[in-house]
């Protein structure tokens, strides 16, 4: 079973939890999410992609929820491998 880490509860108590840190725009960024993730998570990923990380590559695993690393590990590994190789 997959559950939230204890840090998730602490994140919800942080009034700045939704602020997106801005990194160097030259840094390659890969954003991944699940098509079955809660709507609030898609809002956050959209804000990251549409805001400071416009050049980020986004991959949505349509049949995955919030944890594609747990439910779609082989597909995620292939995406990360391709991203790293393309960014090198």
N, C-alpha and C positions, 0 to 999 in steps of 0.2 A: 504494500500500500504506500502511496505517495502522500505526504502531508507537508504542511508549511513548516519552515524552520522557525525556531523561537524568535529569530530576529525579525520575522514578518510582523509580529505583534508590536515589537518596538518601533518598527517603521511606521505603523499606523498612528503611533503616539507622537511622531515627529511632525510638526506643522509644516516643515519644508520638504516632506517626502516626495512631492511631485516635481520639485525643481530639477532641471536637467543641467548637469555640469557641462561646461563648454570646454572641449579639448581642442588641441591643434587641429585645424580642418584638414591637414595633410595626413592625419593618421587614418588608416583604413578601418572602417567600422562595419561590422556585420550585425544586423538586428534580426533576431528570429522570434517568431511567435507561433501560436497555434490558432487555427481557424475556429476552434471551439473554446478558446479562452474567454474569460469573462469580458464583457463589453468595456469595463473600466480599464483593463489592461491594453486593449486595442487603442483606446484613447491616448494612453501614455506613449505607446510605440509610435502612433501617428504623430504625436507632438514632437517626439525625438527626431523622427524622419523628416517632418515638415519644417522643423526649426533648425537647431544648430548643426544637425548631421544630414543635410540635404543630399550629400554625395554618398551616404551610407548605402550599402546593399541590404535589402530586406528580403527575407525568405519566410513565407508563412506556410506552415504545415497544415493543410486544410483539415485533416481529420484528427489533428492533435489538440489537446487542451493546453493548459498552462505549462506543462512539463514535457515538451517534445524530447528533451534529453533522456527522459525516463521511458517514454512510450514509443519513440521513433529514433532510437539511438543510432542505428545504422545509417538512416537517411541523414540525420543531423551530422554525423561524423563525415559523411561524404561531402556535404555542403561546406563544412568547416575546412576540410582538407582542400577542396577546390578553391575556397576563398583565400586560404593561406598561400597556396601555390601561386595564385593569380596576383597576390599582393607582394610577393617576394621579388 
